[in-house]
Amino acid sequence: MLCPFCRHDETKVVETRTSDDFVIRRRRECLKCMRRYTTYETIEESPIKVVKKDGTRVPFDREKIRKGLEKACYKRPINAERIELVLAAVEADVYQNFDREVPSRYIGEQVCDRLADVDHVAYVRFASVYREFKDANDFVEELEPILRGRRP
């Protein structure tokens, strides 16, 4: 660490504090000019890329998933907190299981699995877009397990 005042490269850490946001605050003292300054250390995140069906790669975007969830849950008795919980669970799963790239199919399946536990109508709405239903038969096939009392 170079001193911002004299550019000397030897400092000592006087105080360290951490926060919930994965930021470490350090008070440092230059061993040459004896001046003190503060540095902040953060985790360098390598953004996960989503591999789409056509093979293109785009940055992971939690807001895109949120919009899909909100559309699926429109006019359903599902509050914003519940949507946020589903979104957080999907995002945590992605970051836990993938380092650099995640298939879009995996994300869609995670959202479907979690929506099936929250609301059947929202689940079918999301599945109809995600799985690209072509006609009413696709809806019937998706609804049959629900109507039989089993989880899709």
C-alpha positions in Angstrom: 0.0 0.0 0.0 1.5 3.3 -1.0 1.1 6.3 1.2 -1.1 8.9 -0.6 1.0 11.7 0.8 4.7 10.7 0.3 4.2 7.5 -1.8 6.3 5.4 0.6 5.3 1.7 0.4 5.6 0.8 4.1 2.6 1.4 6.3 1.2 -0.2 9.4 -2.4 -0.9 10.1 -3.6 1.0 13.2 -7.2 -0.1 13.3 -9.5 -2.5 11.3 -13.3 -2.6 11.2 -15.6 -4.8 9.2 -19.1 -4.3 8.0 -22.0 -6.4 6.8 -21.4 -5.3 3.2 -18.1 -7.2 3.0 -16.1 -4.0 3.3 -13.1 -3.8 5.5 -12.1 -0.3 6.7 -8.5 0.1 7.8 -6.8 3.1 9.4 -3.2 3.1 8.2 -0.1 5.1 9.3 2.8 5.7 7.0 6.1 4.7 8.5 8.0 7.5 6.8 5.9 10.6 7.1 3.7 9.3 10.0 0.5 10.6 8.5 -2.7 8.5 8.8 -5.2 7.7 6.2 -8.1 5.3 5.6 -8.4 2.5 3.1 -11.4 0.3 2.2 -11.1 -3.2 1.0 -13.9 -4.9 -0.9 -14.3 -8.3 -2.4 -13.7 -8.3 -6.1 -16.6 -10.0 -7.7 -16.3 -11.8 -11.0 -19.7 -11.3 -12.6 -21.5 -14.5 -13.5 -22.5 -14.8 -17.2 -25.8 -16.3 -18.2 -25.6 -18.6 -21.2 -28.7 -18.2 -23.2 -30.4 -20.8 -25.5 -28.7 -19.4 -28.6 -25.3 -19.6 -26.9 -24.8 -15.9 -26.3 -23.6 -14.8 -22.9 -25.0 -11.9 -20.9 -24.3 -10.6 -17.4 -26.4 -12.1 -14.6 -29.2 -9.6 -14.0 -31.4 -10.1 -10.9 -33.7 -7.3 -12.0 -34.6 -9.3 -15.1 -35.6 -12.2 -12.9 -37.6 -9.8 -10.7 -39.5 -8.5 -13.6 -40.5 -12.0 -14.7 -41.5 -12.8 -11.2 -43.6 -9.7 -10.9 -45.4 -10.4 -14.2 -46.1 -14.0 -13.1 -47.4 -12.8 -9.7 -49.5 -9.9 -11.1 -52.9 -9.7 -9.3 -52.1 -12.7 -7.1 -52.0 -12.6 -3.3 -48.2 -12.5 -3.2 -46.5 -9.5 -1.6 -43.3 -7.9 -2.6 -41.4 -9.5 0.3 -42.3 -13.0 -0.9 -41.1 -12.1 -4.4 -37.9 -10.8 -2.9 -37.4 -14.1 -1.0 -37.9 -16.2 -4.1 -35.5 -13.9 -6.0 -32.9 -14.0 -3.2 -33.1 -17.8 -3.0 -32.6 -18.2 -6.8 -29.7 -15.7 -6.8 -28.0 -17.4 -3.8 -28.4 -20.8 -5.5 -26.8 -19.5 -8.7 -23.8 -17.9 -6.8 -23.4 -21.0 -4.7 -23.4 -23.5 -7.6 -21.7 -21.6 -10.4 -18.5 -19.6 -10.6 -18.4 -18.1 -14.1 -21.3 -19.2 -16.2 -24.9 -20.4 -15.6 -27.3 -21.8 -18.2 -30.5 -19.7 -18.5 -32.3 -23.0 -18.3 -31.0 -23.6 -14.8 -32.2 -20.2 -13.6 -35.7 -20.8 -15.2 -36.0 -24.1 -13.5 -35.0 -22.7 -10.1 -37.7 -19.9 -10.5 -40.3 -22.5 -11.5 -39.5 -24.8 -8.6 -39.8 -22.0 -6.1 -42.9 -20.5 -7.6 -44.6 -23.9 -7.5 -44.3 -23.7 -3.7 -45.6 -20.2 -3.6 -48.6 -20.0 -6.0 -49.8 -22.4 -8.7 -51.2 -19.7 -10.9 -48.0 -17.7 -10.8 -46.1 -20.9 -11.5 -48.1 -21.7 -14.6 -47.8 -18.1 -15.8 -44.1 -18.2 -15.5 -43.8 -21.7 -16.9 -45.9 -20.7 -19.9 -43.4 -18.0 -20.9 -40.2 -19.8 -19.8 -41.1 -23.1 -21.5 -42.7 -21.3 -24.5 -46.1 -23.0 -24.5 -47.4 -23.4 -28.0 -51.0 -24.2 -27.4 -53.6 -25.1 -24.7 -52.3 -28.7 -24.5 -49.1 -27.4 -23.1 -51.1 -25.7 -20.3 -53.0 -28.9 -19.6 -49.8 -30.9 -19.4 -48.4 -28.5 -16.9 -51.6 -28.4 -14.8 -52.2 -32.1 -14.6 -49.8 -32.8 -11.7 -51.1 -29.7 -9.8 -54.7 -30.9 -10.3 -53.8 -34.4 -9.0 -52.3 -32.8 -5.9 -48.7 -33.4 -6.8 -46.0 -30.8 -7.1 -45.1 -30.2 -10.8 
